[in-house]
Amino acid sequence: MGYFDVPEIDYTRYSNRQLAAVPLAVLAVALAILGGWYVFTGAPVGLGIEFAGGTELTVDTATDEADIPDAFNEEVSIQSVQTEDNRYILQFTSTDDEALRDQAESNLEPLEDTDEDEDGVVVSGSSTSASFGAQTQQTALYGVAIAFVGMSVFAFILFRTFVPSLAIVVSAFSDIVIPVAFMNIVGIPLSIGTVAALLLLIGYSVDSDILLNNSILRRSGDFYESTYRAMRTGVTMTVTSMAAMLVMAISATLFGVGLLADIGLILFVGLAADLMNTYMLNLSMLRWYKFDGVSR
């Protein structure tokens, strides 16, 4: 495979504490964001309709976007659909689908070619109850937890030593926490799609960390030669994936596919965090393990 021109970093210039300080500081900030979010909202991350409950309507209307909220008695979140002029996706915390449809059809101005006798301005709609959303949320979180625990068990079985396995688990944990904090900052809600992105990040993280650990612990050669060998492959794969996710996020934004744009952004941030955690935090733990007599 081809490689990026990955610079050979002189890790001897930095102590293990210096290498670990930056990723641990970023992790601490991310945890503080999640903790603050939990204190003020009751959940560590903003929840989408699938988890919190609510109603989503897709409407075609000649009403100006800025005037749409005036048509409803409920607070509404509005997203325009780039591929369709005058089409909007409206999200409400209320689950009264029928009342919201009536308000949309009564108060929003239909397009000139819309037959008001058929469905008015509402193209489609769906509603999720709060109780069903809570069950879905619990199922999704169980899925993430099981995937994380399974990854941790696999790491310990593969390397059978505490520190290298712990390095993989800590890096993977940080790779999940940082994107979730980013979601809160930019207003991306937790949904089925974004949970899938977080599951993908667990796989990405394990892949890069195992590559580094295996190269250092199981292949011959100097510690730093083994590190650079792993970096040539790992950084190439990660940066290539980051570029693909960024292109997907930009393209999805231009075409009005909000979920794909959110997934692309989450994966891009998570992969960037993985570069930092793998080649600073994980590496510092492995070097401590190799050179401070822990492995003997």
C-alpha positions as CSV (number, residue, x, y, z in Angstrom):
1,M,0.0,0.0,0.0
2,G,1.1,3.6,-0.4
3,Y,2.1,5.8,2.5
4,F,1.9,9.4,3.4
5,D,5.3,11.0,4.1
6,V,5.0,10.5,7.9
7,P,7.6,12.5,9.7
8,E,9.8,10.4,12.1
9,I,9.2,12.1,15.4
10,D,12.0,12.2,17.9
11,Y,10.1,10.9,20.9
12,T,13.3,10.9,23.0
13,R,12.8,14.7,23.4
14,Y,9.7,14.1,25.5
15,S,9.1,12.4,28.7
16,N,6.2,10.0,29.2
17,R,4.4,12.6,31.3
18,Q,4.8,15.2,28.6
19,L,3.4,12.8,26.0
20,A,0.4,11.8,28.1
21,A,-0.4,15.3,29.4
22,V,-2.1,16.7,26.3
23,P,-4.5,13.7,25.6
24,L,-5.3,13.5,29.3
25,A,-6.0,17.2,29.4
26,V,-8.3,17.0,26.4
27,L,-10.1,14.0,27.9
28,A,-10.5,15.9,31.2
29,V,-12.1,18.8,29.4
30,A,-14.4,16.5,27.5
31,L,-15.5,14.8,30.7
32,A,-16.1,18.2,32.2
33,I,-18.4,19.1,29.3
34,L,-20.4,15.9,29.6
35,G,-20.6,16.3,33.4
36,G,-21.9,19.9,33.0
37,W,-24.3,18.8,30.4
38,Y,-25.7,16.1,32.7
39,V,-26.1,18.6,35.6
40,F,-28.1,21.1,33.5
41,T,-30.1,18.7,31.3
42,G,-30.2,15.4,33.0
43,A,-28.3,13.6,30.2
44,P,-24.6,13.7,29.3
45,V,-25.5,14.4,25.7
46,G,-28.4,16.0,23.8
47,L,-30.9,13.4,22.8
48,G,-32.6,13.1,19.4
49,I,-36.3,12.3,18.8
50,E,-35.6,8.5,18.7
51,F,-34.4,8.7,22.3
52,A,-36.2,11.7,23.9
53,G,-39.5,11.3,22.1
54,G,-41.2,13.9,19.9
55,T,-42.6,14.5,16.4
56,E,-40.9,15.2,13.1
57,L,-42.8,16.7,10.2
58,T,-41.6,17.3,6.6
59,V,-43.5,20.2,5.0
60,D,-43.6,22.0,1.7
61,T,-44.6,25.6,2.3
62,A,-44.2,29.1,0.8
63,T,-43.9,30.5,4.3
64,D,-40.6,32.1,5.0
65,E,-38.3,29.9,7.2
66,A,-38.1,32.7,9.8
67,D,-41.9,32.8,10.1
68,I,-42.5,29.1,10.5
69,P,-42.2,29.0,14.3
70,D,-45.1,31.5,14.6
71,A,-47.4,28.8,13.0
72,F,-47.0,26.5,16.0
73,N,-47.8,26.6,19.7
74,E,-44.8,24.4,20.4
75,E,-41.1,25.2,20.2
76,V,-39.8,23.9,16.8
77,S,-36.4,23.1,15.4
78,I,-36.1,23.7,11.6
79,Q,-33.8,22.2,9.0
80,S,-34.1,23.2,5.4
81,V,-33.7,20.4,2.7
82,Q,-31.1,21.7,0.2
83,T,-32.3,19.4,-2.6
84,E,-35.9,20.6,-2.5
85,D,-36.9,24.3,-2.5
86,N,-39.3,25.4,0.2
87,R,-39.1,22.0,2.0
88,Y,-38.3,21.9,5.7
89,I,-37.9,19.2,8.4
90,L,-39.6,20.4,11.6
91,Q,-38.9,18.7,14.9
92,F,-41.0,19.1,18.1
93,T,-40.6,17.8,21.6
94,S,-44.4,17.3,21.7
95,T,-45.8,13.9,20.6
96,D,-49.2,15.2,19.6
97,D,-48.7,14.4,15.9
98,E,-52.3,15.2,14.9
99,A,-52.4,18.6,16.6
100,L,-49.1,19.6,15.0
101,R,-50.3,18.5,11.6
102,D,-53.4,20.6,12.0
103,Q,-51.4,23.6,12.9
104,A,-49.1,23.1,9.9
105,E,-52.0,22.8,7.5
106,S,-53.9,25.7,9.0
107,N,-51.1,28.2,9.5
108,L,-48.4,27.5,6.9
109,E,-48.9,28.9,3.4
110,P,-49.0,26.2,0.8
111,L,-47.0,26.3,-2.4
112,E,-48.9,27.5,-5.5
113,D,-49.0,24.1,-7.0
114,T,-50.1,22.3,-3.8
115,D,-53.6,20.9,-3.6
116,E,-54.8,22.1,-0.2
117,D,-57.5,19.5,-0.3
118,E,-54.9,16.7,-0.1
119,D,-52.6,16.7,3.0
120,G,-52.1,20.5,2.9
121,V,-48.5,21.4,3.3
122,V,-47.5,18.3,5.2
123,V,-45.5,15.8,3.2
124,S,-44.8,13.2,5.9
125,G,-44.6,12.9,9.7
126,S,-43.7,10.6,12.5
127,S,-44.0,10.6,16.3
128,T,-42.1,8.7,19.0
129,S,-43.4,8.5,22.5
130,A,-41.1,9.4,25.4
131,S,-41.4,5.9,26.9
132,F,-40.5,4.2,23.7
133,G,-37.6,6.6,23.2
134,A,-36.3,5.8,26.6
135,Q,-36.3,2.1,25.8
136,T,-34.6,2.7,22.5
137,Q,-32.0,4.8,24.3
138,Q,-31.3,2.1,26.9
139,T,-30.9,-0.5,24.1
140,A,-28.5,1.7,22.2
141,L,-26.4,2.4,25.3
142,Y,-26.3,-1.3,26.1
143,G,-25.0,-1.9,22.6
144,V,-22.2,0.6,23.0
145,A,-21.4,-0.8,26.5
146,I,-21.3,-4.4,25.2
147,A,-19.1,-3.4,22.3
148,F,-16.7,-1.5,24.6
149,V,-16.5,-4.4,27.1
150,G,-16.0,-6.9,24.3
151,M,-13.2,-4.8,22.9
152,S,-11.6,-4.6,26.3
153,V,-11.8,-8.3,26.9
154,F,-10.3,-9.0,23.4
155,A,-7.4,-6.6,24.2
156,F,-6.6,-8.4,27.4
157,I,-6.8,-11.9,25.8
158,L,-4.7,-10.8,22.9
159,F,-1.8,-9.2,24.9
160,R,-2.3,-11.0,28.3
161,T,-0.5,-8.2,30.1
162,F,-2.1,-5.4,32.0
163,V,-0.4,-2.2,30.9
164,P,-0.6,-2.7,27.0
165,S,-4.2,-3.8,27.3
166,L,-5.1,-0.9,29.6
167,A,-3.5,1.5,27.1
168,I,-5.9,0.2,24.4
169,V,-8.9,0.5,26.7
170,V,-8.0,4.1,27.8
171,S,-7.4,5.2,24.3
172,A,-10.6,3.8,23.0
173,F,-12.5,5.4,26.0
174,S,-11.1,8.8,25.1
175,D,-11.8,8.3,21.4
176,I,-15.5,7.9,22.4
177,V,-15.8,10.7,25.0
178,I,-14.1,13.4,23.0
179,P,-16.6,13.1,20.0
180,V,-19.5,13.0,22.3
181,A,-18.4,16.2,24.0
182,F,-17.9,17.7,20.5
183,M,-21.5,16.7,19.7
184,N,-22.7,18.8,22.7
185,I,-20.7,21.8,21.6
186,V,-22.0,21.9,18.0
187,G,-25.5,20.7,18.8
188,I,-25.5,17.2,17.2
189,P,-28.1,15.1,19.1
190,L,-27.6,11.5,20.0
191,S,-29.5,9.3,17.6
192,I,-29.5,5.8,16.1
193,G,-27.2,7.1,13.4
194,T,-24.7,8.8,15.7
195,V,-24.6,5.8,18.0
196,A,-23.5,3.8,14.9
197,A,-20.7,6.3,14.4
198,L,-19.6,5.9,17.9
199,L,-19.5,2.1,17.5
200,L,-17.4,2.6,14.3
201,L,-15.0,4.6,16.4
202,I,-14.5,1.7,18.8
203,G,-13.4,-0.4,15.8
204,Y,-11.1,2.3,14.4
205,S,-9.5,2.8,17.8
206,V,-8.8,-0.8,18.5
207,D,-7.4,-1.3,15.0
208,S,-4.8,1.5,15.3
209,D,-3.9,0.7,18.9
210,I,-3.4,-3.0,18.3
211,L,-1.3,-2.2,15.3
212,L,1.0,0.0,17.5
213,N,1.1,-2.5,20.4
214,N,1.8,-5.5,18.2
215,S,4.6,-3.7,16.3
216,I,6.3,-2.7,19.5
217,L,5.7,-5.8,21.7
218,R,5.8,-8.7,19.2
219,R,8.0,-7.7,16.3
220,S,11.8,-7.4,16.3
221,G,13.6,-4.1,16.2
222,D,14.3,-1.0,18.2
223,F,11.4,0.6,20.1
224,Y,11.4,3.7,18.1
225,E,11.9,1.9,14.8
226,S,8.9,-0.3,15.6
227,T,6.9,2.9,16.5
228,Y,7.7,4.5,13.2
229,R,6.9,1.3,11.3
230,A,3.5,1.2,12.9
231,M,2.9,5.0,12.4
232,R,3.6,4.7,8.6
233,T,0.6,2.3,8.3
234,G,-1.6,3.6,11.1
235,V,-1.3,7.3,10.2
236,T,-1.8,6.6,6.5
237,M,-5.1,4.7,7.3
238,T,-6.4,7.2,9.8
239,V,-5.7,10.3,7.7
240,T,-7.2,8.7,4.6
241,S,-10.3,7.9,6.6
242,M,-10.4,11.4,8.0
243,A,-10.3,12.8,4.5
244,A,-13.1,10.5,3.4
245,M,-15.3,11.5,6.4
246,L,-14.7,15.2,5.8
247,V,-15.7,14.9,2.2
248,M,-18.8,13.0,3.2
249,A,-19.7,15.6,5.8
250,I,-19.3,18.5,3.3
251,S,-21.2,16.6,0.5
252,A,-24.0,15.6,2.8
253,T,-24.4,19.2,4.1
254,L,-24.6,20.5,0.5
255,F,-27.3,18.0,-0.4
256,G,-29.2,18.5,2.9
257,V,-28.6,15.0,4.3
258,G,-28.2,16.0,7.9
259,L,-27.6,12.6,9.4
260,L,-24.7,11.7,7.1
261,A,-23.2,15.2,7.7
262,D,-23.4,14.5,11.5
263,I,-21.8,11.1,11.2
264,G,-19.0,12.4,9.0
265,L,-18.2,15.1,11.5
266,I,-18.3,12.8,14.5
267,L,-16.0,10.3,12.7
268,F,-13.6,13.0,11.6
269,V,-13.3,14.3,15.2
270,G,-13.0,10.8,16.6
271,L,-10.3,9.8,14.2
272,A,-8.3,13.0,15.0
273,A,-8.6,12.1,18.7
274,D,-7.5,8.6,17.9
275,L,-4.3,9.9,16.3
276,M,-3.5,11.9,19.4
277,N,-4.4,9.1,21.8
278,T,-2.6,6.3,19.9
279,Y,0.7,8.1,19.3
280,M,0.9,10.1,22.5
281,L,-1.1,8.5,25.3
282,N,-0.8,4.8,24.2
283,L,2.8,5.3,23.2
284,S,3.8,6.8,26.5
285,M,2.2,3.9,28.4
286,L,4.0,1.4,26.2
287,R,7.4,3.1,26.6
288,W,6.9,3.2,30.4
289,Y,6.1,-0.5,30.3
290,K,9.1,-1.4,28.1
291,F,11.8,0.8,29.7
292,D,10.9,1.1,33.4
293,G,11.2,-2.6,34.1
294,V,7.5,-3.3,34.2
295,S,7.7,-5.8,31.4
296,R,10.4,-7.8,33.1
